[in-house]
Amino acid sequence: ALTNPKALTDAVAHELGHNFGLFDCYSGRAKTTVMNQFGPINIANEMPGPTACDVAQVKLAYKQLSLQTSRASSSKNNEEGEEPVDDDTPIVLPKP
């Protein structure tokens, strides 16, 4: 249903924000984040790109993730686990 290229670009930027760990932000002021709620379909949100708030939120999310993973790896006990096994499963591609 999106036919306006700018509105489509805005939608892709919003969805990429989710991939970077951002949540929807429907309670904030308009044009403060690419994660704001969209208005009518095919109407661009007129944001040139991620805002300083978006960048700060991604940095915070990755910092928290880094702290969690470092805590998890330091708390591991020295139990032996399974050794990785090479996967020799053949890849079969169907004929076109």
N, CA, C and O atoms as a MOPAC input file, in Angstrom:
PM7 MOZYME 1SCF
protein

 N      0.80000 1    -1.18300 1     0.00000 1
 C      0.00000 1     0.00000 1     0.00000 1
 C      0.85600 1     1.26600 1     0.00000 1
 O      0.35500 1     2.34600 1    -0.31400 1
 N      2.13600 1     1.14800 1     0.34800 1
 C      3.01200 1     2.31800 1     0.32200 1
 C      3.49500 1     2.57500 1    -1.10100 1
 O      4.17600 1     1.73900 1    -1.69400 1
 N      3.14400 1     3.71900 1    -1.63500 1
 C      3.58300 1     4.07300 1    -2.98400 1
 C      4.46000 1     5.31700 1    -2.98900 1
 O      5.12800 1     5.59300 1    -3.98500 1
 N      4.47100 1     6.07400 1    -1.89000 1
 C      5.31200 1     7.26000 1    -1.77200 1
 C      6.71000 1     6.80200 1    -1.36200 1
 O      6.87800 1     6.25900 1    -0.27000 1
 N      7.72500 1     7.01200 1    -2.22100 1
 C      9.07300 1     6.51900 1    -1.89000 1
 C      9.60600 1     7.04800 1    -0.55900 1
 O     10.27700 1     6.30900 1     0.16100 1
 N      9.32900 1     8.28800 1    -0.21800 1
 C      9.81600 1     8.84500 1     1.04800 1
 C      9.12300 1     8.16400 1     2.23600 1
 O      9.76400 1     7.86300 1     3.24300 1
 N      7.83200 1     7.92900 1     2.11500 1
 C      7.11300 1     7.24200 1     3.20000 1
 C      7.63400 1     5.81200 1     3.35000 1
 O      7.74400 1     5.30800 1     4.46800 1
 N      7.95300 1     5.15900 1     2.23800 1
 C      8.51600 1     3.80900 1     2.29300 1
 C      9.88900 1     3.83200 1     2.96600 1
 O     10.18900 1     2.96800 1     3.79000 1
 N     10.72200 1     4.81600 1     2.61800 1
 C     12.03300 1     4.95200 1     3.24800 1
 C     11.89100 1     5.15700 1     4.75100 1
 O     12.63800 1     4.57400 1     5.53600 1
 N     10.92800 1     5.98900 1     5.15000 1
 C     10.68300 1     6.22400 1     6.57200 1
 C     10.26300 1     4.93500 1     7.27400 1
 O     10.70200 1     4.66600 1     8.39200 1
 N      9.42200 1     4.14300 1     6.62800 1
 C      8.96700 1     2.88100 1     7.21500 1
 C     10.14200 1     1.91000 1     7.38100 1
 O     10.24300 1     1.22100 1     8.39600 1
 N     11.02400 1     1.86000 1     6.38400 1
 C     12.18900 1     0.97500 1     6.47100 1
 C     13.11100 1     1.43800 1     7.60300 1
 O     13.62500 1     0.61300 1     8.35700 1
 N     13.32400 1     2.75200 1     7.72400 1
 C     14.16000 1     3.27600 1     8.81500 1
 C     13.56400 1     2.89900 1    10.17200 1
 O     14.29400 1     2.51900 1    11.08900 1
 N     12.26100 1     3.00100 1    10.29700 1
 C     11.57100 1     2.63600 1    11.54600 1
 C     11.78500 1     1.15100 1    11.85400 1
 O     12.11300 1     0.78800 1    12.98400 1
 N     11.60000 1     0.30800 1    10.85800 1
 C     11.75700 1    -1.13600 1    11.07000 1
 C     13.20600 1    -1.50200 1    11.35500 1
 O     13.46000 1    -2.41700 1    12.13800 1
 N     14.16200 1    -0.81300 1    10.74000 1
 C     15.57300 1    -1.05600 1    11.05400 1
 C     15.86900 1    -0.68000 1    12.50000 1
 O     16.70000 1    -1.30700 1    13.15700 1
 N     15.18400 1     0.34700 1    12.98900 1
 C     15.34100 1     0.70800 1    14.39400 1
 C     15.02600 1    -0.46000 1    15.30600 1
 O     15.70500 1    -0.66300 1    16.31300 1
 N     14.00000 1    -1.23400 1    14.96200 1
 C     13.67600 1    -2.42900 1    15.75300 1
 C     14.84300 1    -3.41400 1    15.72400 1
 O     15.15100 1    -4.04000 1    16.73800 1
 N     15.48900 1    -3.55200 1    14.57400 1
 C     16.62200 1    -4.47100 1    14.46300 1
 C     17.81000 1    -4.02600 1    15.30900 1
 O     18.63200 1    -4.85200 1    15.70700 1
 N     17.90500 1    -2.73700 1    15.58300 1
 C     18.96900 1    -2.22300 1    16.44300 1
 C     18.56300 1    -2.20400 1    17.91300 1
 O     19.32300 1    -1.73200 1    18.75800 1
 N     17.38300 1    -2.70900 1    18.22100 1
 C     16.95100 1    -2.82600 1    19.60200 1
 C     16.02600 1    -1.73000 1    20.08600 1
 O     15.76100 1    -1.64300 1    21.28500 1
 N     15.52300 1    -0.88600 1    19.19200 1
 C     14.63200 1     0.19400 1    19.59900 1
 C     13.18000 1    -0.27400 1    19.61200 1
 O     12.76500 1    -1.09000 1    18.78900 1
 N     12.42800 1     0.25400 1    20.55100 1
 C     11.00400 1    -0.02800 1    20.64900 1
 C     10.21300 1     1.11500 1    20.03300 1
 O     10.73700 1     2.21200 1    19.84000 1
 N      8.94900 1     0.85300 1    19.72600 1
 C      8.07300 1     1.92300 1    19.25400 1
 C      7.97100 1     2.98800 1    20.33100 1
 O      7.98400 1     2.68300 1    21.52400 1
 N      7.87200 1     4.23300 1    19.90500 1
 C      7.77500 1     5.35400 1    20.84600 1
 C      6.57600 1     6.19100 1    20.44700 1
 O      6.71200 1     7.18100 1    19.72800 1
 N      5.41400 1     5.79800 1    20.90700 1
 C      4.18700 1     6.48300 1    20.51900 1
 C      3.82000 1     7.61300 1    21.47500 1
 O      2.91500 1     8.39600 1    21.18700 1
 N      4.50800 1     7.70600 1    22.60000 1
 C      4.15300 1     8.74400 1    23.56700 1
 C      5.02500 1     9.99100 1    23.43500 1
 O      4.72700 1    11.01600 1    24.04900 1
 N      6.08700 1     9.92100 1    22.65200 1
 C      6.98200 1    11.07200 1    22.51600 1
 C      6.45900 1    12.10700 1    21.52900 1
 O      5.51100 1    11.86400 1    20.78200 1
 N      7.10200 1    13.26000 1    21.55100 1
 C      6.72700 1    14.30600 1    20.60000 1
 C      7.06900 1    13.87400 1    19.18000 1
 O      8.00500 1    13.10600 1    18.95900 1
 N      6.30700 1    14.37000 1    18.23500 1
 C      6.55400 1    14.06700 1    16.82600 1
 C      7.94600 1    14.54200 1    16.42500 1
 O      8.42800 1    15.56700 1    16.90800 1
 N      8.56800 1    13.80300 1    15.55900 1
 C      9.88000 1    14.11900 1    14.98300 1
 C     11.01300 1    14.11800 1    16.00700 1
 O     12.02500 1    14.79000 1    15.80600 1
 N     10.85400 1    13.37100 1    17.10600 1
 C     11.94500 1    13.24600 1    18.06900 1
 C     12.68400 1    11.92400 1    17.90500 1
 O     13.78000 1    11.74900 1    18.43800 1
 N     12.08100 1    10.99500 1    17.16600 1
 C     12.67900 1     9.68400 1    16.95700 1
 C     12.06700 1     9.04200 1    15.71400 1
 O     10.90700 1     9.28800 1    15.38400 1
 N     12.86100 1     8.21600 1    15.02900 1
 C     12.30500 1     7.48400 1    13.88500 1
 C     11.32800 1     6.41500 1    14.35500 1
 O     10.64900 1     5.78800 1    13.54200 1
 N     11.25800 1     6.20800 1    15.67000 1
 C     10.38000 1     5.19100 1    16.22400 1
 C      8.99600 1     5.74300 1    16.57500 1
 O      8.17300 1     5.02300 1    17.14100 1
 N      8.72900 1     7.02000 1    16.24300 1
 C      7.39100 1     7.58500 1    16.45000 1
 C      6.37700 1     6.83700 1    15.60100 1
 O      6.72000 1     6.20700 1    14.60100 1
 N      5.12600 1     6.92000 1    16.01800 1
 C      4.04000 1     6.28800 1    15.27600 1
 C      3.84300 1     7.01800 1    13.94900 1
 O      3.97600 1     8.23900 1    13.87200 1
 N      3.53000 1     6.26000 1    12.92200 1
 C      3.28000 1     6.84400 1    11.60700 1
 C      1.89600 1     7.47000 1    11.56600 1
 O      0.97900 1     7.04300 1    12.26700 1
 N      1.76900 1     8.48300 1    10.73800 1
 C      0.47600 1     9.11500 1    10.51200 1
 C     -0.24900 1     8.39600 1     9.39000 1
 O     -0.15200 1     7.17500 1     9.26700 1
 N     -0.96700 1     9.13700 1     8.57900 1
 C     -1.69100 1     8.53200 1     7.46100 1
 C     -0.72900 1     7.83200 1     6.48300 1
 O      0.41900 1     8.24800 1     6.32200 1
 N     -1.21000 1     6.78400 1     5.85000 1
 C     -0.38200 1     6.02600 1     4.91700 1
 C      0.04800 1     6.91700 1     3.74800 1
 O     -0.70600 1     7.77100 1     3.28300 1
 N      1.25100 1     6.69500 1     3.30100 1
 C      1.86500 1     7.41900 1     2.18300 1
 C      2.19300 1     8.87400 1     2.49600 1
 O      2.45700 1     9.66000 1     1.58600 1
 N      2.17800 1     9.24300 1     3.78900 1
 C      2.61200 1    10.57100 1     4.19700 1
 C      3.93900 1    10.40200 1     4.92600 1
 O      4.00500 1     9.73800 1     5.96000 1
 N      4.99800 1    11.00400 1     4.38600 1
 C      6.32400 1    10.88000 1     4.98900 1
 C      6.35400 1    11.59500 1     6.33600 1
 O      5.60600 1    12.54600 1     6.56500 1
 N      7.22600 1    11.12700 1     7.22000 1
 C      7.33200 1    11.76400 1     8.53500 1
 C      8.32600 1    12.91900 1     8.54400 1
 O      8.53500 1    13.55600 1     9.57600 1
 N      8.93900 1    13.18900 1     7.39100 1
 C      9.83200 1    14.33700 1     7.21000 1
 C     11.01800 1    14.32800 1     8.17000 1
 O     11.47300 1    15.38200 1     8.61400 1
 N     11.51000 1    13.14600 1     8.48200 1
 C     12.71400 1    13.04600 1     9.30600 1
 C     13.86400 1    12.66200 1     8.40100 1
 O     13.75500 1    11.69300 1     7.65000 1
 N     14.96600 1    13.39700 1     8.45100 1
 C     16.09100 1    13.10100 1     7.56200 1
 C     16.84200 1    11.83300 1     7.93000 1
 O     17.60000 1    11.31100 1     7.11300 1
 N     16.64800 1    11.32900 1     9.13400 1
 C     17.34300 1    10.11600 1     9.56800 1
 C     17.20600 1     9.95100 1    11.06700 1
 O     16.40800 1    10.63900 1    11.70300 1
 N     17.98300 1     9.04100 1    11.63400 1
 C     17.92100 1     8.82300 1    13.07500 1
 C     18.27700 1    10.10700 1    13.82800 1
 O     19.14400 1    10.87000 1    13.39900 1
 N     17.60700 1    10.33100 1    14.93500 1
 C     17.87100 1    11.51100 1    15.74800 1
 C     18.95100 1    11.19200 1    16.77800 1
 O     19.35800 1    10.04100 1    16.93100 1
 N     19.40600 1    12.21700 1    17.47500 1
 C     20.38000 1    12.01500 1    18.55100 1
 C     19.80400 1    11.08600 1    19.61800 1
 O     20.53200 1    10.29000 1    20.21100 1
 N     18.50200 1    11.18900 1    19.85900 1
 C     17.83400 1    10.30500 1    20.81400 1
 C     17.90500 1     8.85100 1    20.34800 1
 O     18.16800 1     7.95500 1    21.15000 1
 N     17.67500 1     8.61500 1    19.05900 1
 C     17.75700 1     7.25200 1    18.52300 1
 C     19.16100 1     6.67800 1    18.72100 1
 O     19.31900 1     5.54300 1    19.17100 1
 N     20.16400 1     7.46600 1    18.38400 1
 C     21.55500 1     7.01500 1    18.50600 1
 C     21.89200 1     6.72800 1    19.96900 1
 O     22.53100 1     5.72200 1    20.27600 1
 N     21.46200 1     7.61200 1    20.86500 1
 C     21.72600 1     7.41000 1    22.29100 1
 C     21.06000 1     6.13700 1    22.79800 1
 O     21.65200 1     5.40100 1    23.58700 1
 N     19.82900 1     5.87200 1    22.35200 1
 C     19.11600 1     4.66900 1    22.78900 1
 C     19.80100 1     3.39800 1    22.29100 1
 O     19.88800 1     2.41500 1    23.02600 1
 N     20.28700 1     3.41000 1    21.05000 1
 C     20.99400 1     2.24000 1    20.51800 1
 C     22.28700 1     2.02000 1    21.29600 1
 O     22.61600 1     0.88500 1    21.64200 1
 N     23.02100 1     3.09800 1    21.57200 1
 C     24.26400 1     2.96100 1    22.34000 1
 C     23.98500 1     2.38800 1    23.72000 1
 O     24.72000 1     1.52300 1    24.19700 1
 N     22.92500 1     2.86500 1    24.36400 1
 C     22.56300 1     2.36100 1    25.68700 1
 C     22.17900 1     0.88500 1    25.62700 1
 O     22.57800 1     0.10100 1    26.48800 1
 N     21.40700 1     0.51000 1    24.61400 1
 C     20.99200 1    -0.89100 1    24.47200 1
 C     22.20500 1    -1.79400 1    24.28300 1
 O     22.27700 1    -2.86500 1    24.88600 1
 N     23.16000 1    -1.37500 1    23.45100 1
 C     24.34400 1    -2.20400 1    23.21700 1
 C     25.25700 1    -2.23200 1    24.43500 1
 O     25.91600 1    -3.23900 1    24.69200 1
 N     25.30100 1    -1.12900 1    25.18900 1
 C     26.09400 1    -1.11700 1    26.41900 1
 C     25.51100 1    -2.10300 1    27.42000 1
 O     26.24900 1    -2.86400 1    28.04600 1
 N     24.18800 1    -2.09300 1    27.57500 1
 C     23.53900 1    -3.02800 1    28.49500 1
 C     23.74000 1    -4.47000 1    28.04500 1
 O     23.96900 1    -5.35800 1    28.86600 1
 N     23.65300 1    -4.69700 1    26.74100 1
 C     23.87000 1    -6.03900 1    26.21500 1
 C     25.29800 1    -6.49300 1    26.49500 1
 O     25.52300 1    -7.64700 1    26.85900 1
 N     26.25300 1    -5.59800 1    26.32800 1
 C     27.65200 1    -5.91700 1    26.59000 1
 C     27.86200 1    -6.28900 1    28.04900 1
 O     28.58500 1    -7.23600 1    28.35800 1
 N     27.22700 1    -5.54000 1    28.94500 1
 C     27.35400 1    -5.84200 1    30.37700 1
 C     26.74200 1    -7.19700 1    30.70200 1
 O     27.30300 1    -7.96200 1    31.48600 1
 N     25.59400 1    -7.49700 1    30.10400 1
 C     24.93100 1    -8.77900 1    30.37000 1
 C     25.76000 1    -9.94500 1    29.86000 1
 O     25.88500 1   -10.96500 1    30.53800 1
 N     26.32400 1    -9.80100 1    28.67300 1
 C     27.09400 1   -10.91900 1    28.11600 1
 C     28.40700 1   -11.10000 1    28.86000 1
 O     28.86700 1   -12.23100 1    29.02000 1
 N     29.02800 1   -10.00800 1    29.32400 1
 C     30.28100 1   -10.17100 1    30.07100 1
 C     30.01200 1   -10.80400 1    31.42900 1
 O     30.81700 1   -11.60400 1    31.90600 1
 N     28.87800 1   -10.45400 1    32.06600 1
 C     28.51700 1   -11.08400 1    33.33700 1
 C     28.24400 1   -12.56700 1    33.14000 1
 O     28.65000 1   -13.39100 1    33.95900 1
 N     27.56300 1   -12.90400 1    32.06200 1
 C     27.21600 1   -14.30300 1    31.80400 1
 C     28.46900 1   -15.12700 1    31.54700 1
 O     28.57800 1   -16.25000 1    32.04000 1
 N     29.42000 1   -14.59000 1    30.78200 1
 C     30.61300 1   -15.36900 1    30.47600 1
 C     31.52800 1   -15.48600 1    31.68900 1
 O     32.22400 1   -16.49000 1    31.83300 1
 N     31.54300 1   -14.47700 1    32.56800 1
 C     32.39800 1   -14.57100 1    33.75200 1
 C     31.78800 1   -15.46500 1    34.82700 1
 O     32.50100 1   -15.95900 1    35.70000 1
 N     30.47200 1   -15.67700 1    34.77000 1
 C     29.82900 1   -16.50700 1    35.78800 1
 C     29.76700 1   -17.97800 1    35.39100 1
 O     29.29600 1   -18.80700 1    36.16900 1
 N     30.22700 1   -18.30500 1    34.20900 1
 C     30.21900 1   -19.70600 1    33.79300 1
 C     31.17200 1   -20.50700 1    34.67000 1
 O     32.26800 1   -20.05400 1    35.00100 1
 N     30.73900 1   -21.68700 1    35.03300 1
 C     31.66900 1   -22.53200 1    35.75200 1
 C     32.46100 1   -23.34100 1    34.72600 1
 O     32.12800 1   -23.35300 1    33.54100 1
 N     33.45400 1   -23.98000 1    35.16800 1
 C     34.38000 1   -24.65900 1    34.25500 1
 C     33.93700 1   -26.05800 1    33.88700 1
 O     34.77300 1   -26.94200 1    33.70000 1
 N     32.64800 1   -26.27400 1    33.78100 1
 C     32.17000 1   -27.58200 1    33.36000 1
 C     32.49100 1   -27.78100 1    31.88900 1
 O     32.42700 1   -26.85600 1    31.08000 1
 N     32.83400 1   -29.01000 1    31.57600 1
 C     33.10400 1   -29.30000 1    30.17700 1
 C     31.78300 1   -29.49700 1    29.45600 1
 O     30.86200 1   -30.12900 1    29.97300 1
 N     31.70800 1   -28.95000 1    28.26400 1
 C     30.51400 1   -29.10300 1    27.45600 1
 C     30.80700 1   -29.94200 1    26.24200 1
 O     31.87500 1   -30.54100 1    26.12000 1
 N     29.86100 1   -29.97700 1    25.35900 1
 C     30.05700 1   -30.73900 1    24.13900 1
 C     31.01200 1   -30.01000 1    23.21400 1
 O     31.03200 1   -28.78100 1    23.15400 1
 N     31.79000 1   -30.77900 1    22.50800 1
 C     32.67100 1   -30.20500 1    21.49300 1
 C     31.86200 1   -29.93800 1    20.23300 1
 O     30.96100 1   -30.71000 1    19.90400 1
 N     32.17000 1   -28.85100 1    19.51900 1
 C     31.45300 1   -28.59700 1    18.26900 1
 C     31.73700 1   -29.69600 1    17.25600 1
 O     32.84200 1   -30.23700 1    17.19900 1
 N     30.73900 1   -30.01200 1    16.47000 1
 C     30.86300 1   -31.05100 1    15.46300 1
 C     30.61600 1   -30.42800 1    14.09500 1
 O     29.65700 1   -29.68100 1    13.90200 1
 N     31.49700 1   -30.74700 1    13.14900 1
 C     31.30300 1   -30.24800 1    11.79000 1
 C     30.02000 1   -30.82000 1    11.21500 1
 O     29.70000 1   -31.99200 1    11.40900 1
 N     29.29200 1   -29.96700 1    10.50200 1
 C     28.05300 1   -30.39100 1     9.86100 1
 C     28.36900 1   -30.77000 1     8.42500 1
 O     28.68100 1   -29.91000 1     7.60100 1
 N     28.28800 1   -32.06200 1     8.13000 1
 C     28.59700 1   -32.50500 1     6.76600 1
 C     27.32900 1   -32.84100 1     5.98100 1
 O     27.36400 1   -33.61700 1     5.02600 1
 N     26.20700 1   -32.24400 1     6.39900 1
 C     24.95600 1   -32.46200 1     5.69700 1
 C     25.06700 1   -31.87500 1     4.28900 1
 O     25.39600 1   -30.69800 1     4.13700 1
 N     24.79800 1   -32.67700 1     3.26300 1
 C     24.89900 1   -32.14200 1     1.90300 1
 C     23.78700 1   -31.13900 1     1.61700 1
 O     22.66200 1   -31.27500 1     2.09700 1
 N     24.12800 1   -30.14800 1     0.83700 1
 C     23.14500 1   -29.15100 1     0.41900 1
 C     22.59200 1   -29.59900 1    -0.92100 1
 O     23.34000 1   -29.77300 1    -1.88300 1
 N     21.28100 1   -29.78400 1    -0.98100 1
 C     20.63900 1   -30.24800 1    -2.20000 1
 C     19.76500 1   -29.12900 1    -2.72300 1
 O     18.83500 1   -28.69600 1    -2.04200 1
 N     20.04900 1   -28.66100 1    -3.91000 1
 C     19.26200 1   -27.60300 1    -4.53700 1
 C     18.33100 1   -28.21900 1    -5.56600 1
 O     18.75900 1   -29.03100 1    -6.38600 1
 N     17.06000 1   -27.83900 1    -5.53000 1
 C     16.13500 1   -28.37900 1    -6.52000 1
 C     16.46600 1   -27.83100 1    -7.90700 1
 O     16.94300 1   -26.70700 1    -8.06100 1
 N     16.19500 1   -28.66800 1    -8.91000 1
 C     16.43300 1   -28.22200 1   -10.28400 1
 C     15.40700 1   -27.16200 1   -10.65900 1
 O     14.22400 1   -27.29100 1   -10.34400 1
 N     15.87600 1   -26.09900 1   -11.34200 1
 C     14.91000 1   -25.02200 1   -11.72400 1
 C     13.88100 1   -25.46900 1   -12.71800 1
 O     13.02500 1   -24.67900 1   -13.11700 1

